[in-house]
Amino acid sequence: MPKVKRINKIIHPNSRKALELASKEHHKARHARTVENTKNKTNVLIKKILWFKEEITVENQQEQMETETQVDEDQAFRQKKSYTMEDMHKLINLYFQRFDDEIEQIKLKNSVGKRNIGQHFSREKSIQMTLESEKNEYETSGLIVPDLTLIDNVNLIRSWKGERNRLQTIKFKTIKKEH
């Protein structure tokens, strides 16, 4: 004879069953939080790799509107097979400047009008906090970046299209600011 499930029975709050159910719910919540944190960290890492990929990938010359000497230097830098540690530090400094255009736009929007508090205050604060934490990490323990000193890794990053499953194949390096 098959077992019949009982309809929700009232459980005493101090019973063992109530403690067991609370423990299971707490475990589910903790697991969901851990999964969410892992996804967020992975998304940040993917954005970082995509930024470095964009900086080391050769673009069409029709898209560039800079002077010829600047284009030639930039193209030569982007066509390197591997990068030195000095190049890595230059790229990291460029990485810290990635929000400069957005901050400039926010300041421009805030200067127009008569508001005391900026319209995009939270975004500006978010950018500032991100940059402060990244710069602090770079100066103290070191910033984790894709290892561009390895030829195979540079080729892998250039051909990478942002897939999560290929993220484990990319090698990383912790680079600390040289004083």
N, C-alpha and C positions, 0 to 999 in steps of 0.2 A: 504494500500500500504506500503510495507516494506521500511524502511529508507535506503538510499544509503550512504555509507561512502564517504566522500570527499577525493579525492586524495591529498596527502601532499600539503597543501597550505602554502605559504610563510607567516611566522608570523613576525610581527614587533618586534624587540628586546626589546622595552620598553613597550610592550602591557601587559595586565593582563594575557592573555593566555601564553605568554612567561614566565612570573614570575611563573605561576602555574606549567608549565612543568618543569622549573628549580627546583622548590620546590619538585616536585615528584621525580626527578632524585636524588636530594640531599638526600631525605628520603631513597630511595632504596640503595644508596651507604652507608649511615650511618648504615642502618639495616644489610647490608652484612658485614660491618666491625665489628659490634657487634656480629653477629653470628660467625664470624671467631675467634674473641677474646675469646668467650665462649668455642668454640671447643678446642682452644689452652690451655686454663686453665684446661679444663676437661682432656685433654691428659696428661698434667703435673701431675695432681692429680692421674690419673690412673697409671702412671709410678711410682709415689711415693708409692702408695698402693701396687703395684706389688713388689716393692723392699722390703717393710716391710713384705709382705707375704712370699717372698723367704727366709727372715731371720728367720721367726718363723715357717716355715714348715719343718717337719722332712724329711730328704732325705734318700735314700738307703745307707747303710754302705759300699757297694762295690764301690760307686763312690768316697768315701773320702779316701785320701791317707795321712792323718795326723797321728800323734802319738796317741796311744790309750787313754791317759789321756785327750788330747785335744779333741778328738772325743767324749769322754764320757761327758765332760763339755759342749761341744757344743750341743750334743744331749739332755742333761738335760735341757739346756736353751731353746731349740726349742720345747721341750715337755711340757713346762709350760702351765697351763690352762689360767692363766692371768699373767700380768707383773706388777711390782711395778713401781713407778715413777723413781727410780734409774735405773731400767732396761730400761725404756723409754729413759732416758738421754744417756745411753750406746748405745742404738740402734741409736739415733740421731747422736751421734759422729761417729758411723760406717757409717751412711748415708752420712756424709760429706766426708768420705774416699772412696766413691764408684767409683770415677774417678781416684784414685791413679795409678792403673795399666795402664790406658789409657795415663795418663800424662807421666808415665815412658816410655811407648813405643814411645811416640812422642819425648821425649828427646833423647832416644836411636837413633831414625831415624835421628834426627837433628844433632847428634854428628858425624854420618857417613857422609862423604862428605865434601865439601869445601864451602857450602853456608853460608852466614851470616844470612839471614832471613830463618827461618824454613819453611819446606814444609807444615806443618800443623798448621801454626801460627793462623789462624782464629778459628780452633777448640780448640786450647789451650786457646785462649782469651775467647772464649765462655764458656769453662769450668770454667775458673777463675772468670768470671763475675757471672756465676750461683752460684758458691760456695760463693763468697763474698756477694751476695744479700741474700742467704739463711742463712749464718752465721750472717749477720747483723739483719735479721728478727728474728732469734733465740735469739739473745742477747737483742733486743729492745722490740718488740711487742709480740714475741713468734711465733714458727713454728707450722703450722697446720699439725698434723699427725693423723693417725687412732688411736682411743682410745683402747689401748691394755690392759687397766686395767679392762675391762669388759669381762667376760668369753664368753658371747654370741657373742660379737663383734669379739673376737679372733677366735672363731669357724666359724663365718661368713666369715672372711677374709681368713682363711685357705681353705674354700670350694669355694671361689669366683674365677671365671675364667676370670675376666677382662671385664665383661659385663657392658655396660654403664647404662642399665636400673636398675641394682641392686646397682648402686653407691649411690643412695639416702638412702639405708637401712644401710649403714655403718656410724657409729658414729665417729666423729672426736673430737680432743682435741687440744687446743692451749697450747703448752708447751714453757715456757720461761727458759732461762739458769739461773741456780742458781749460785750466786756469792759466 
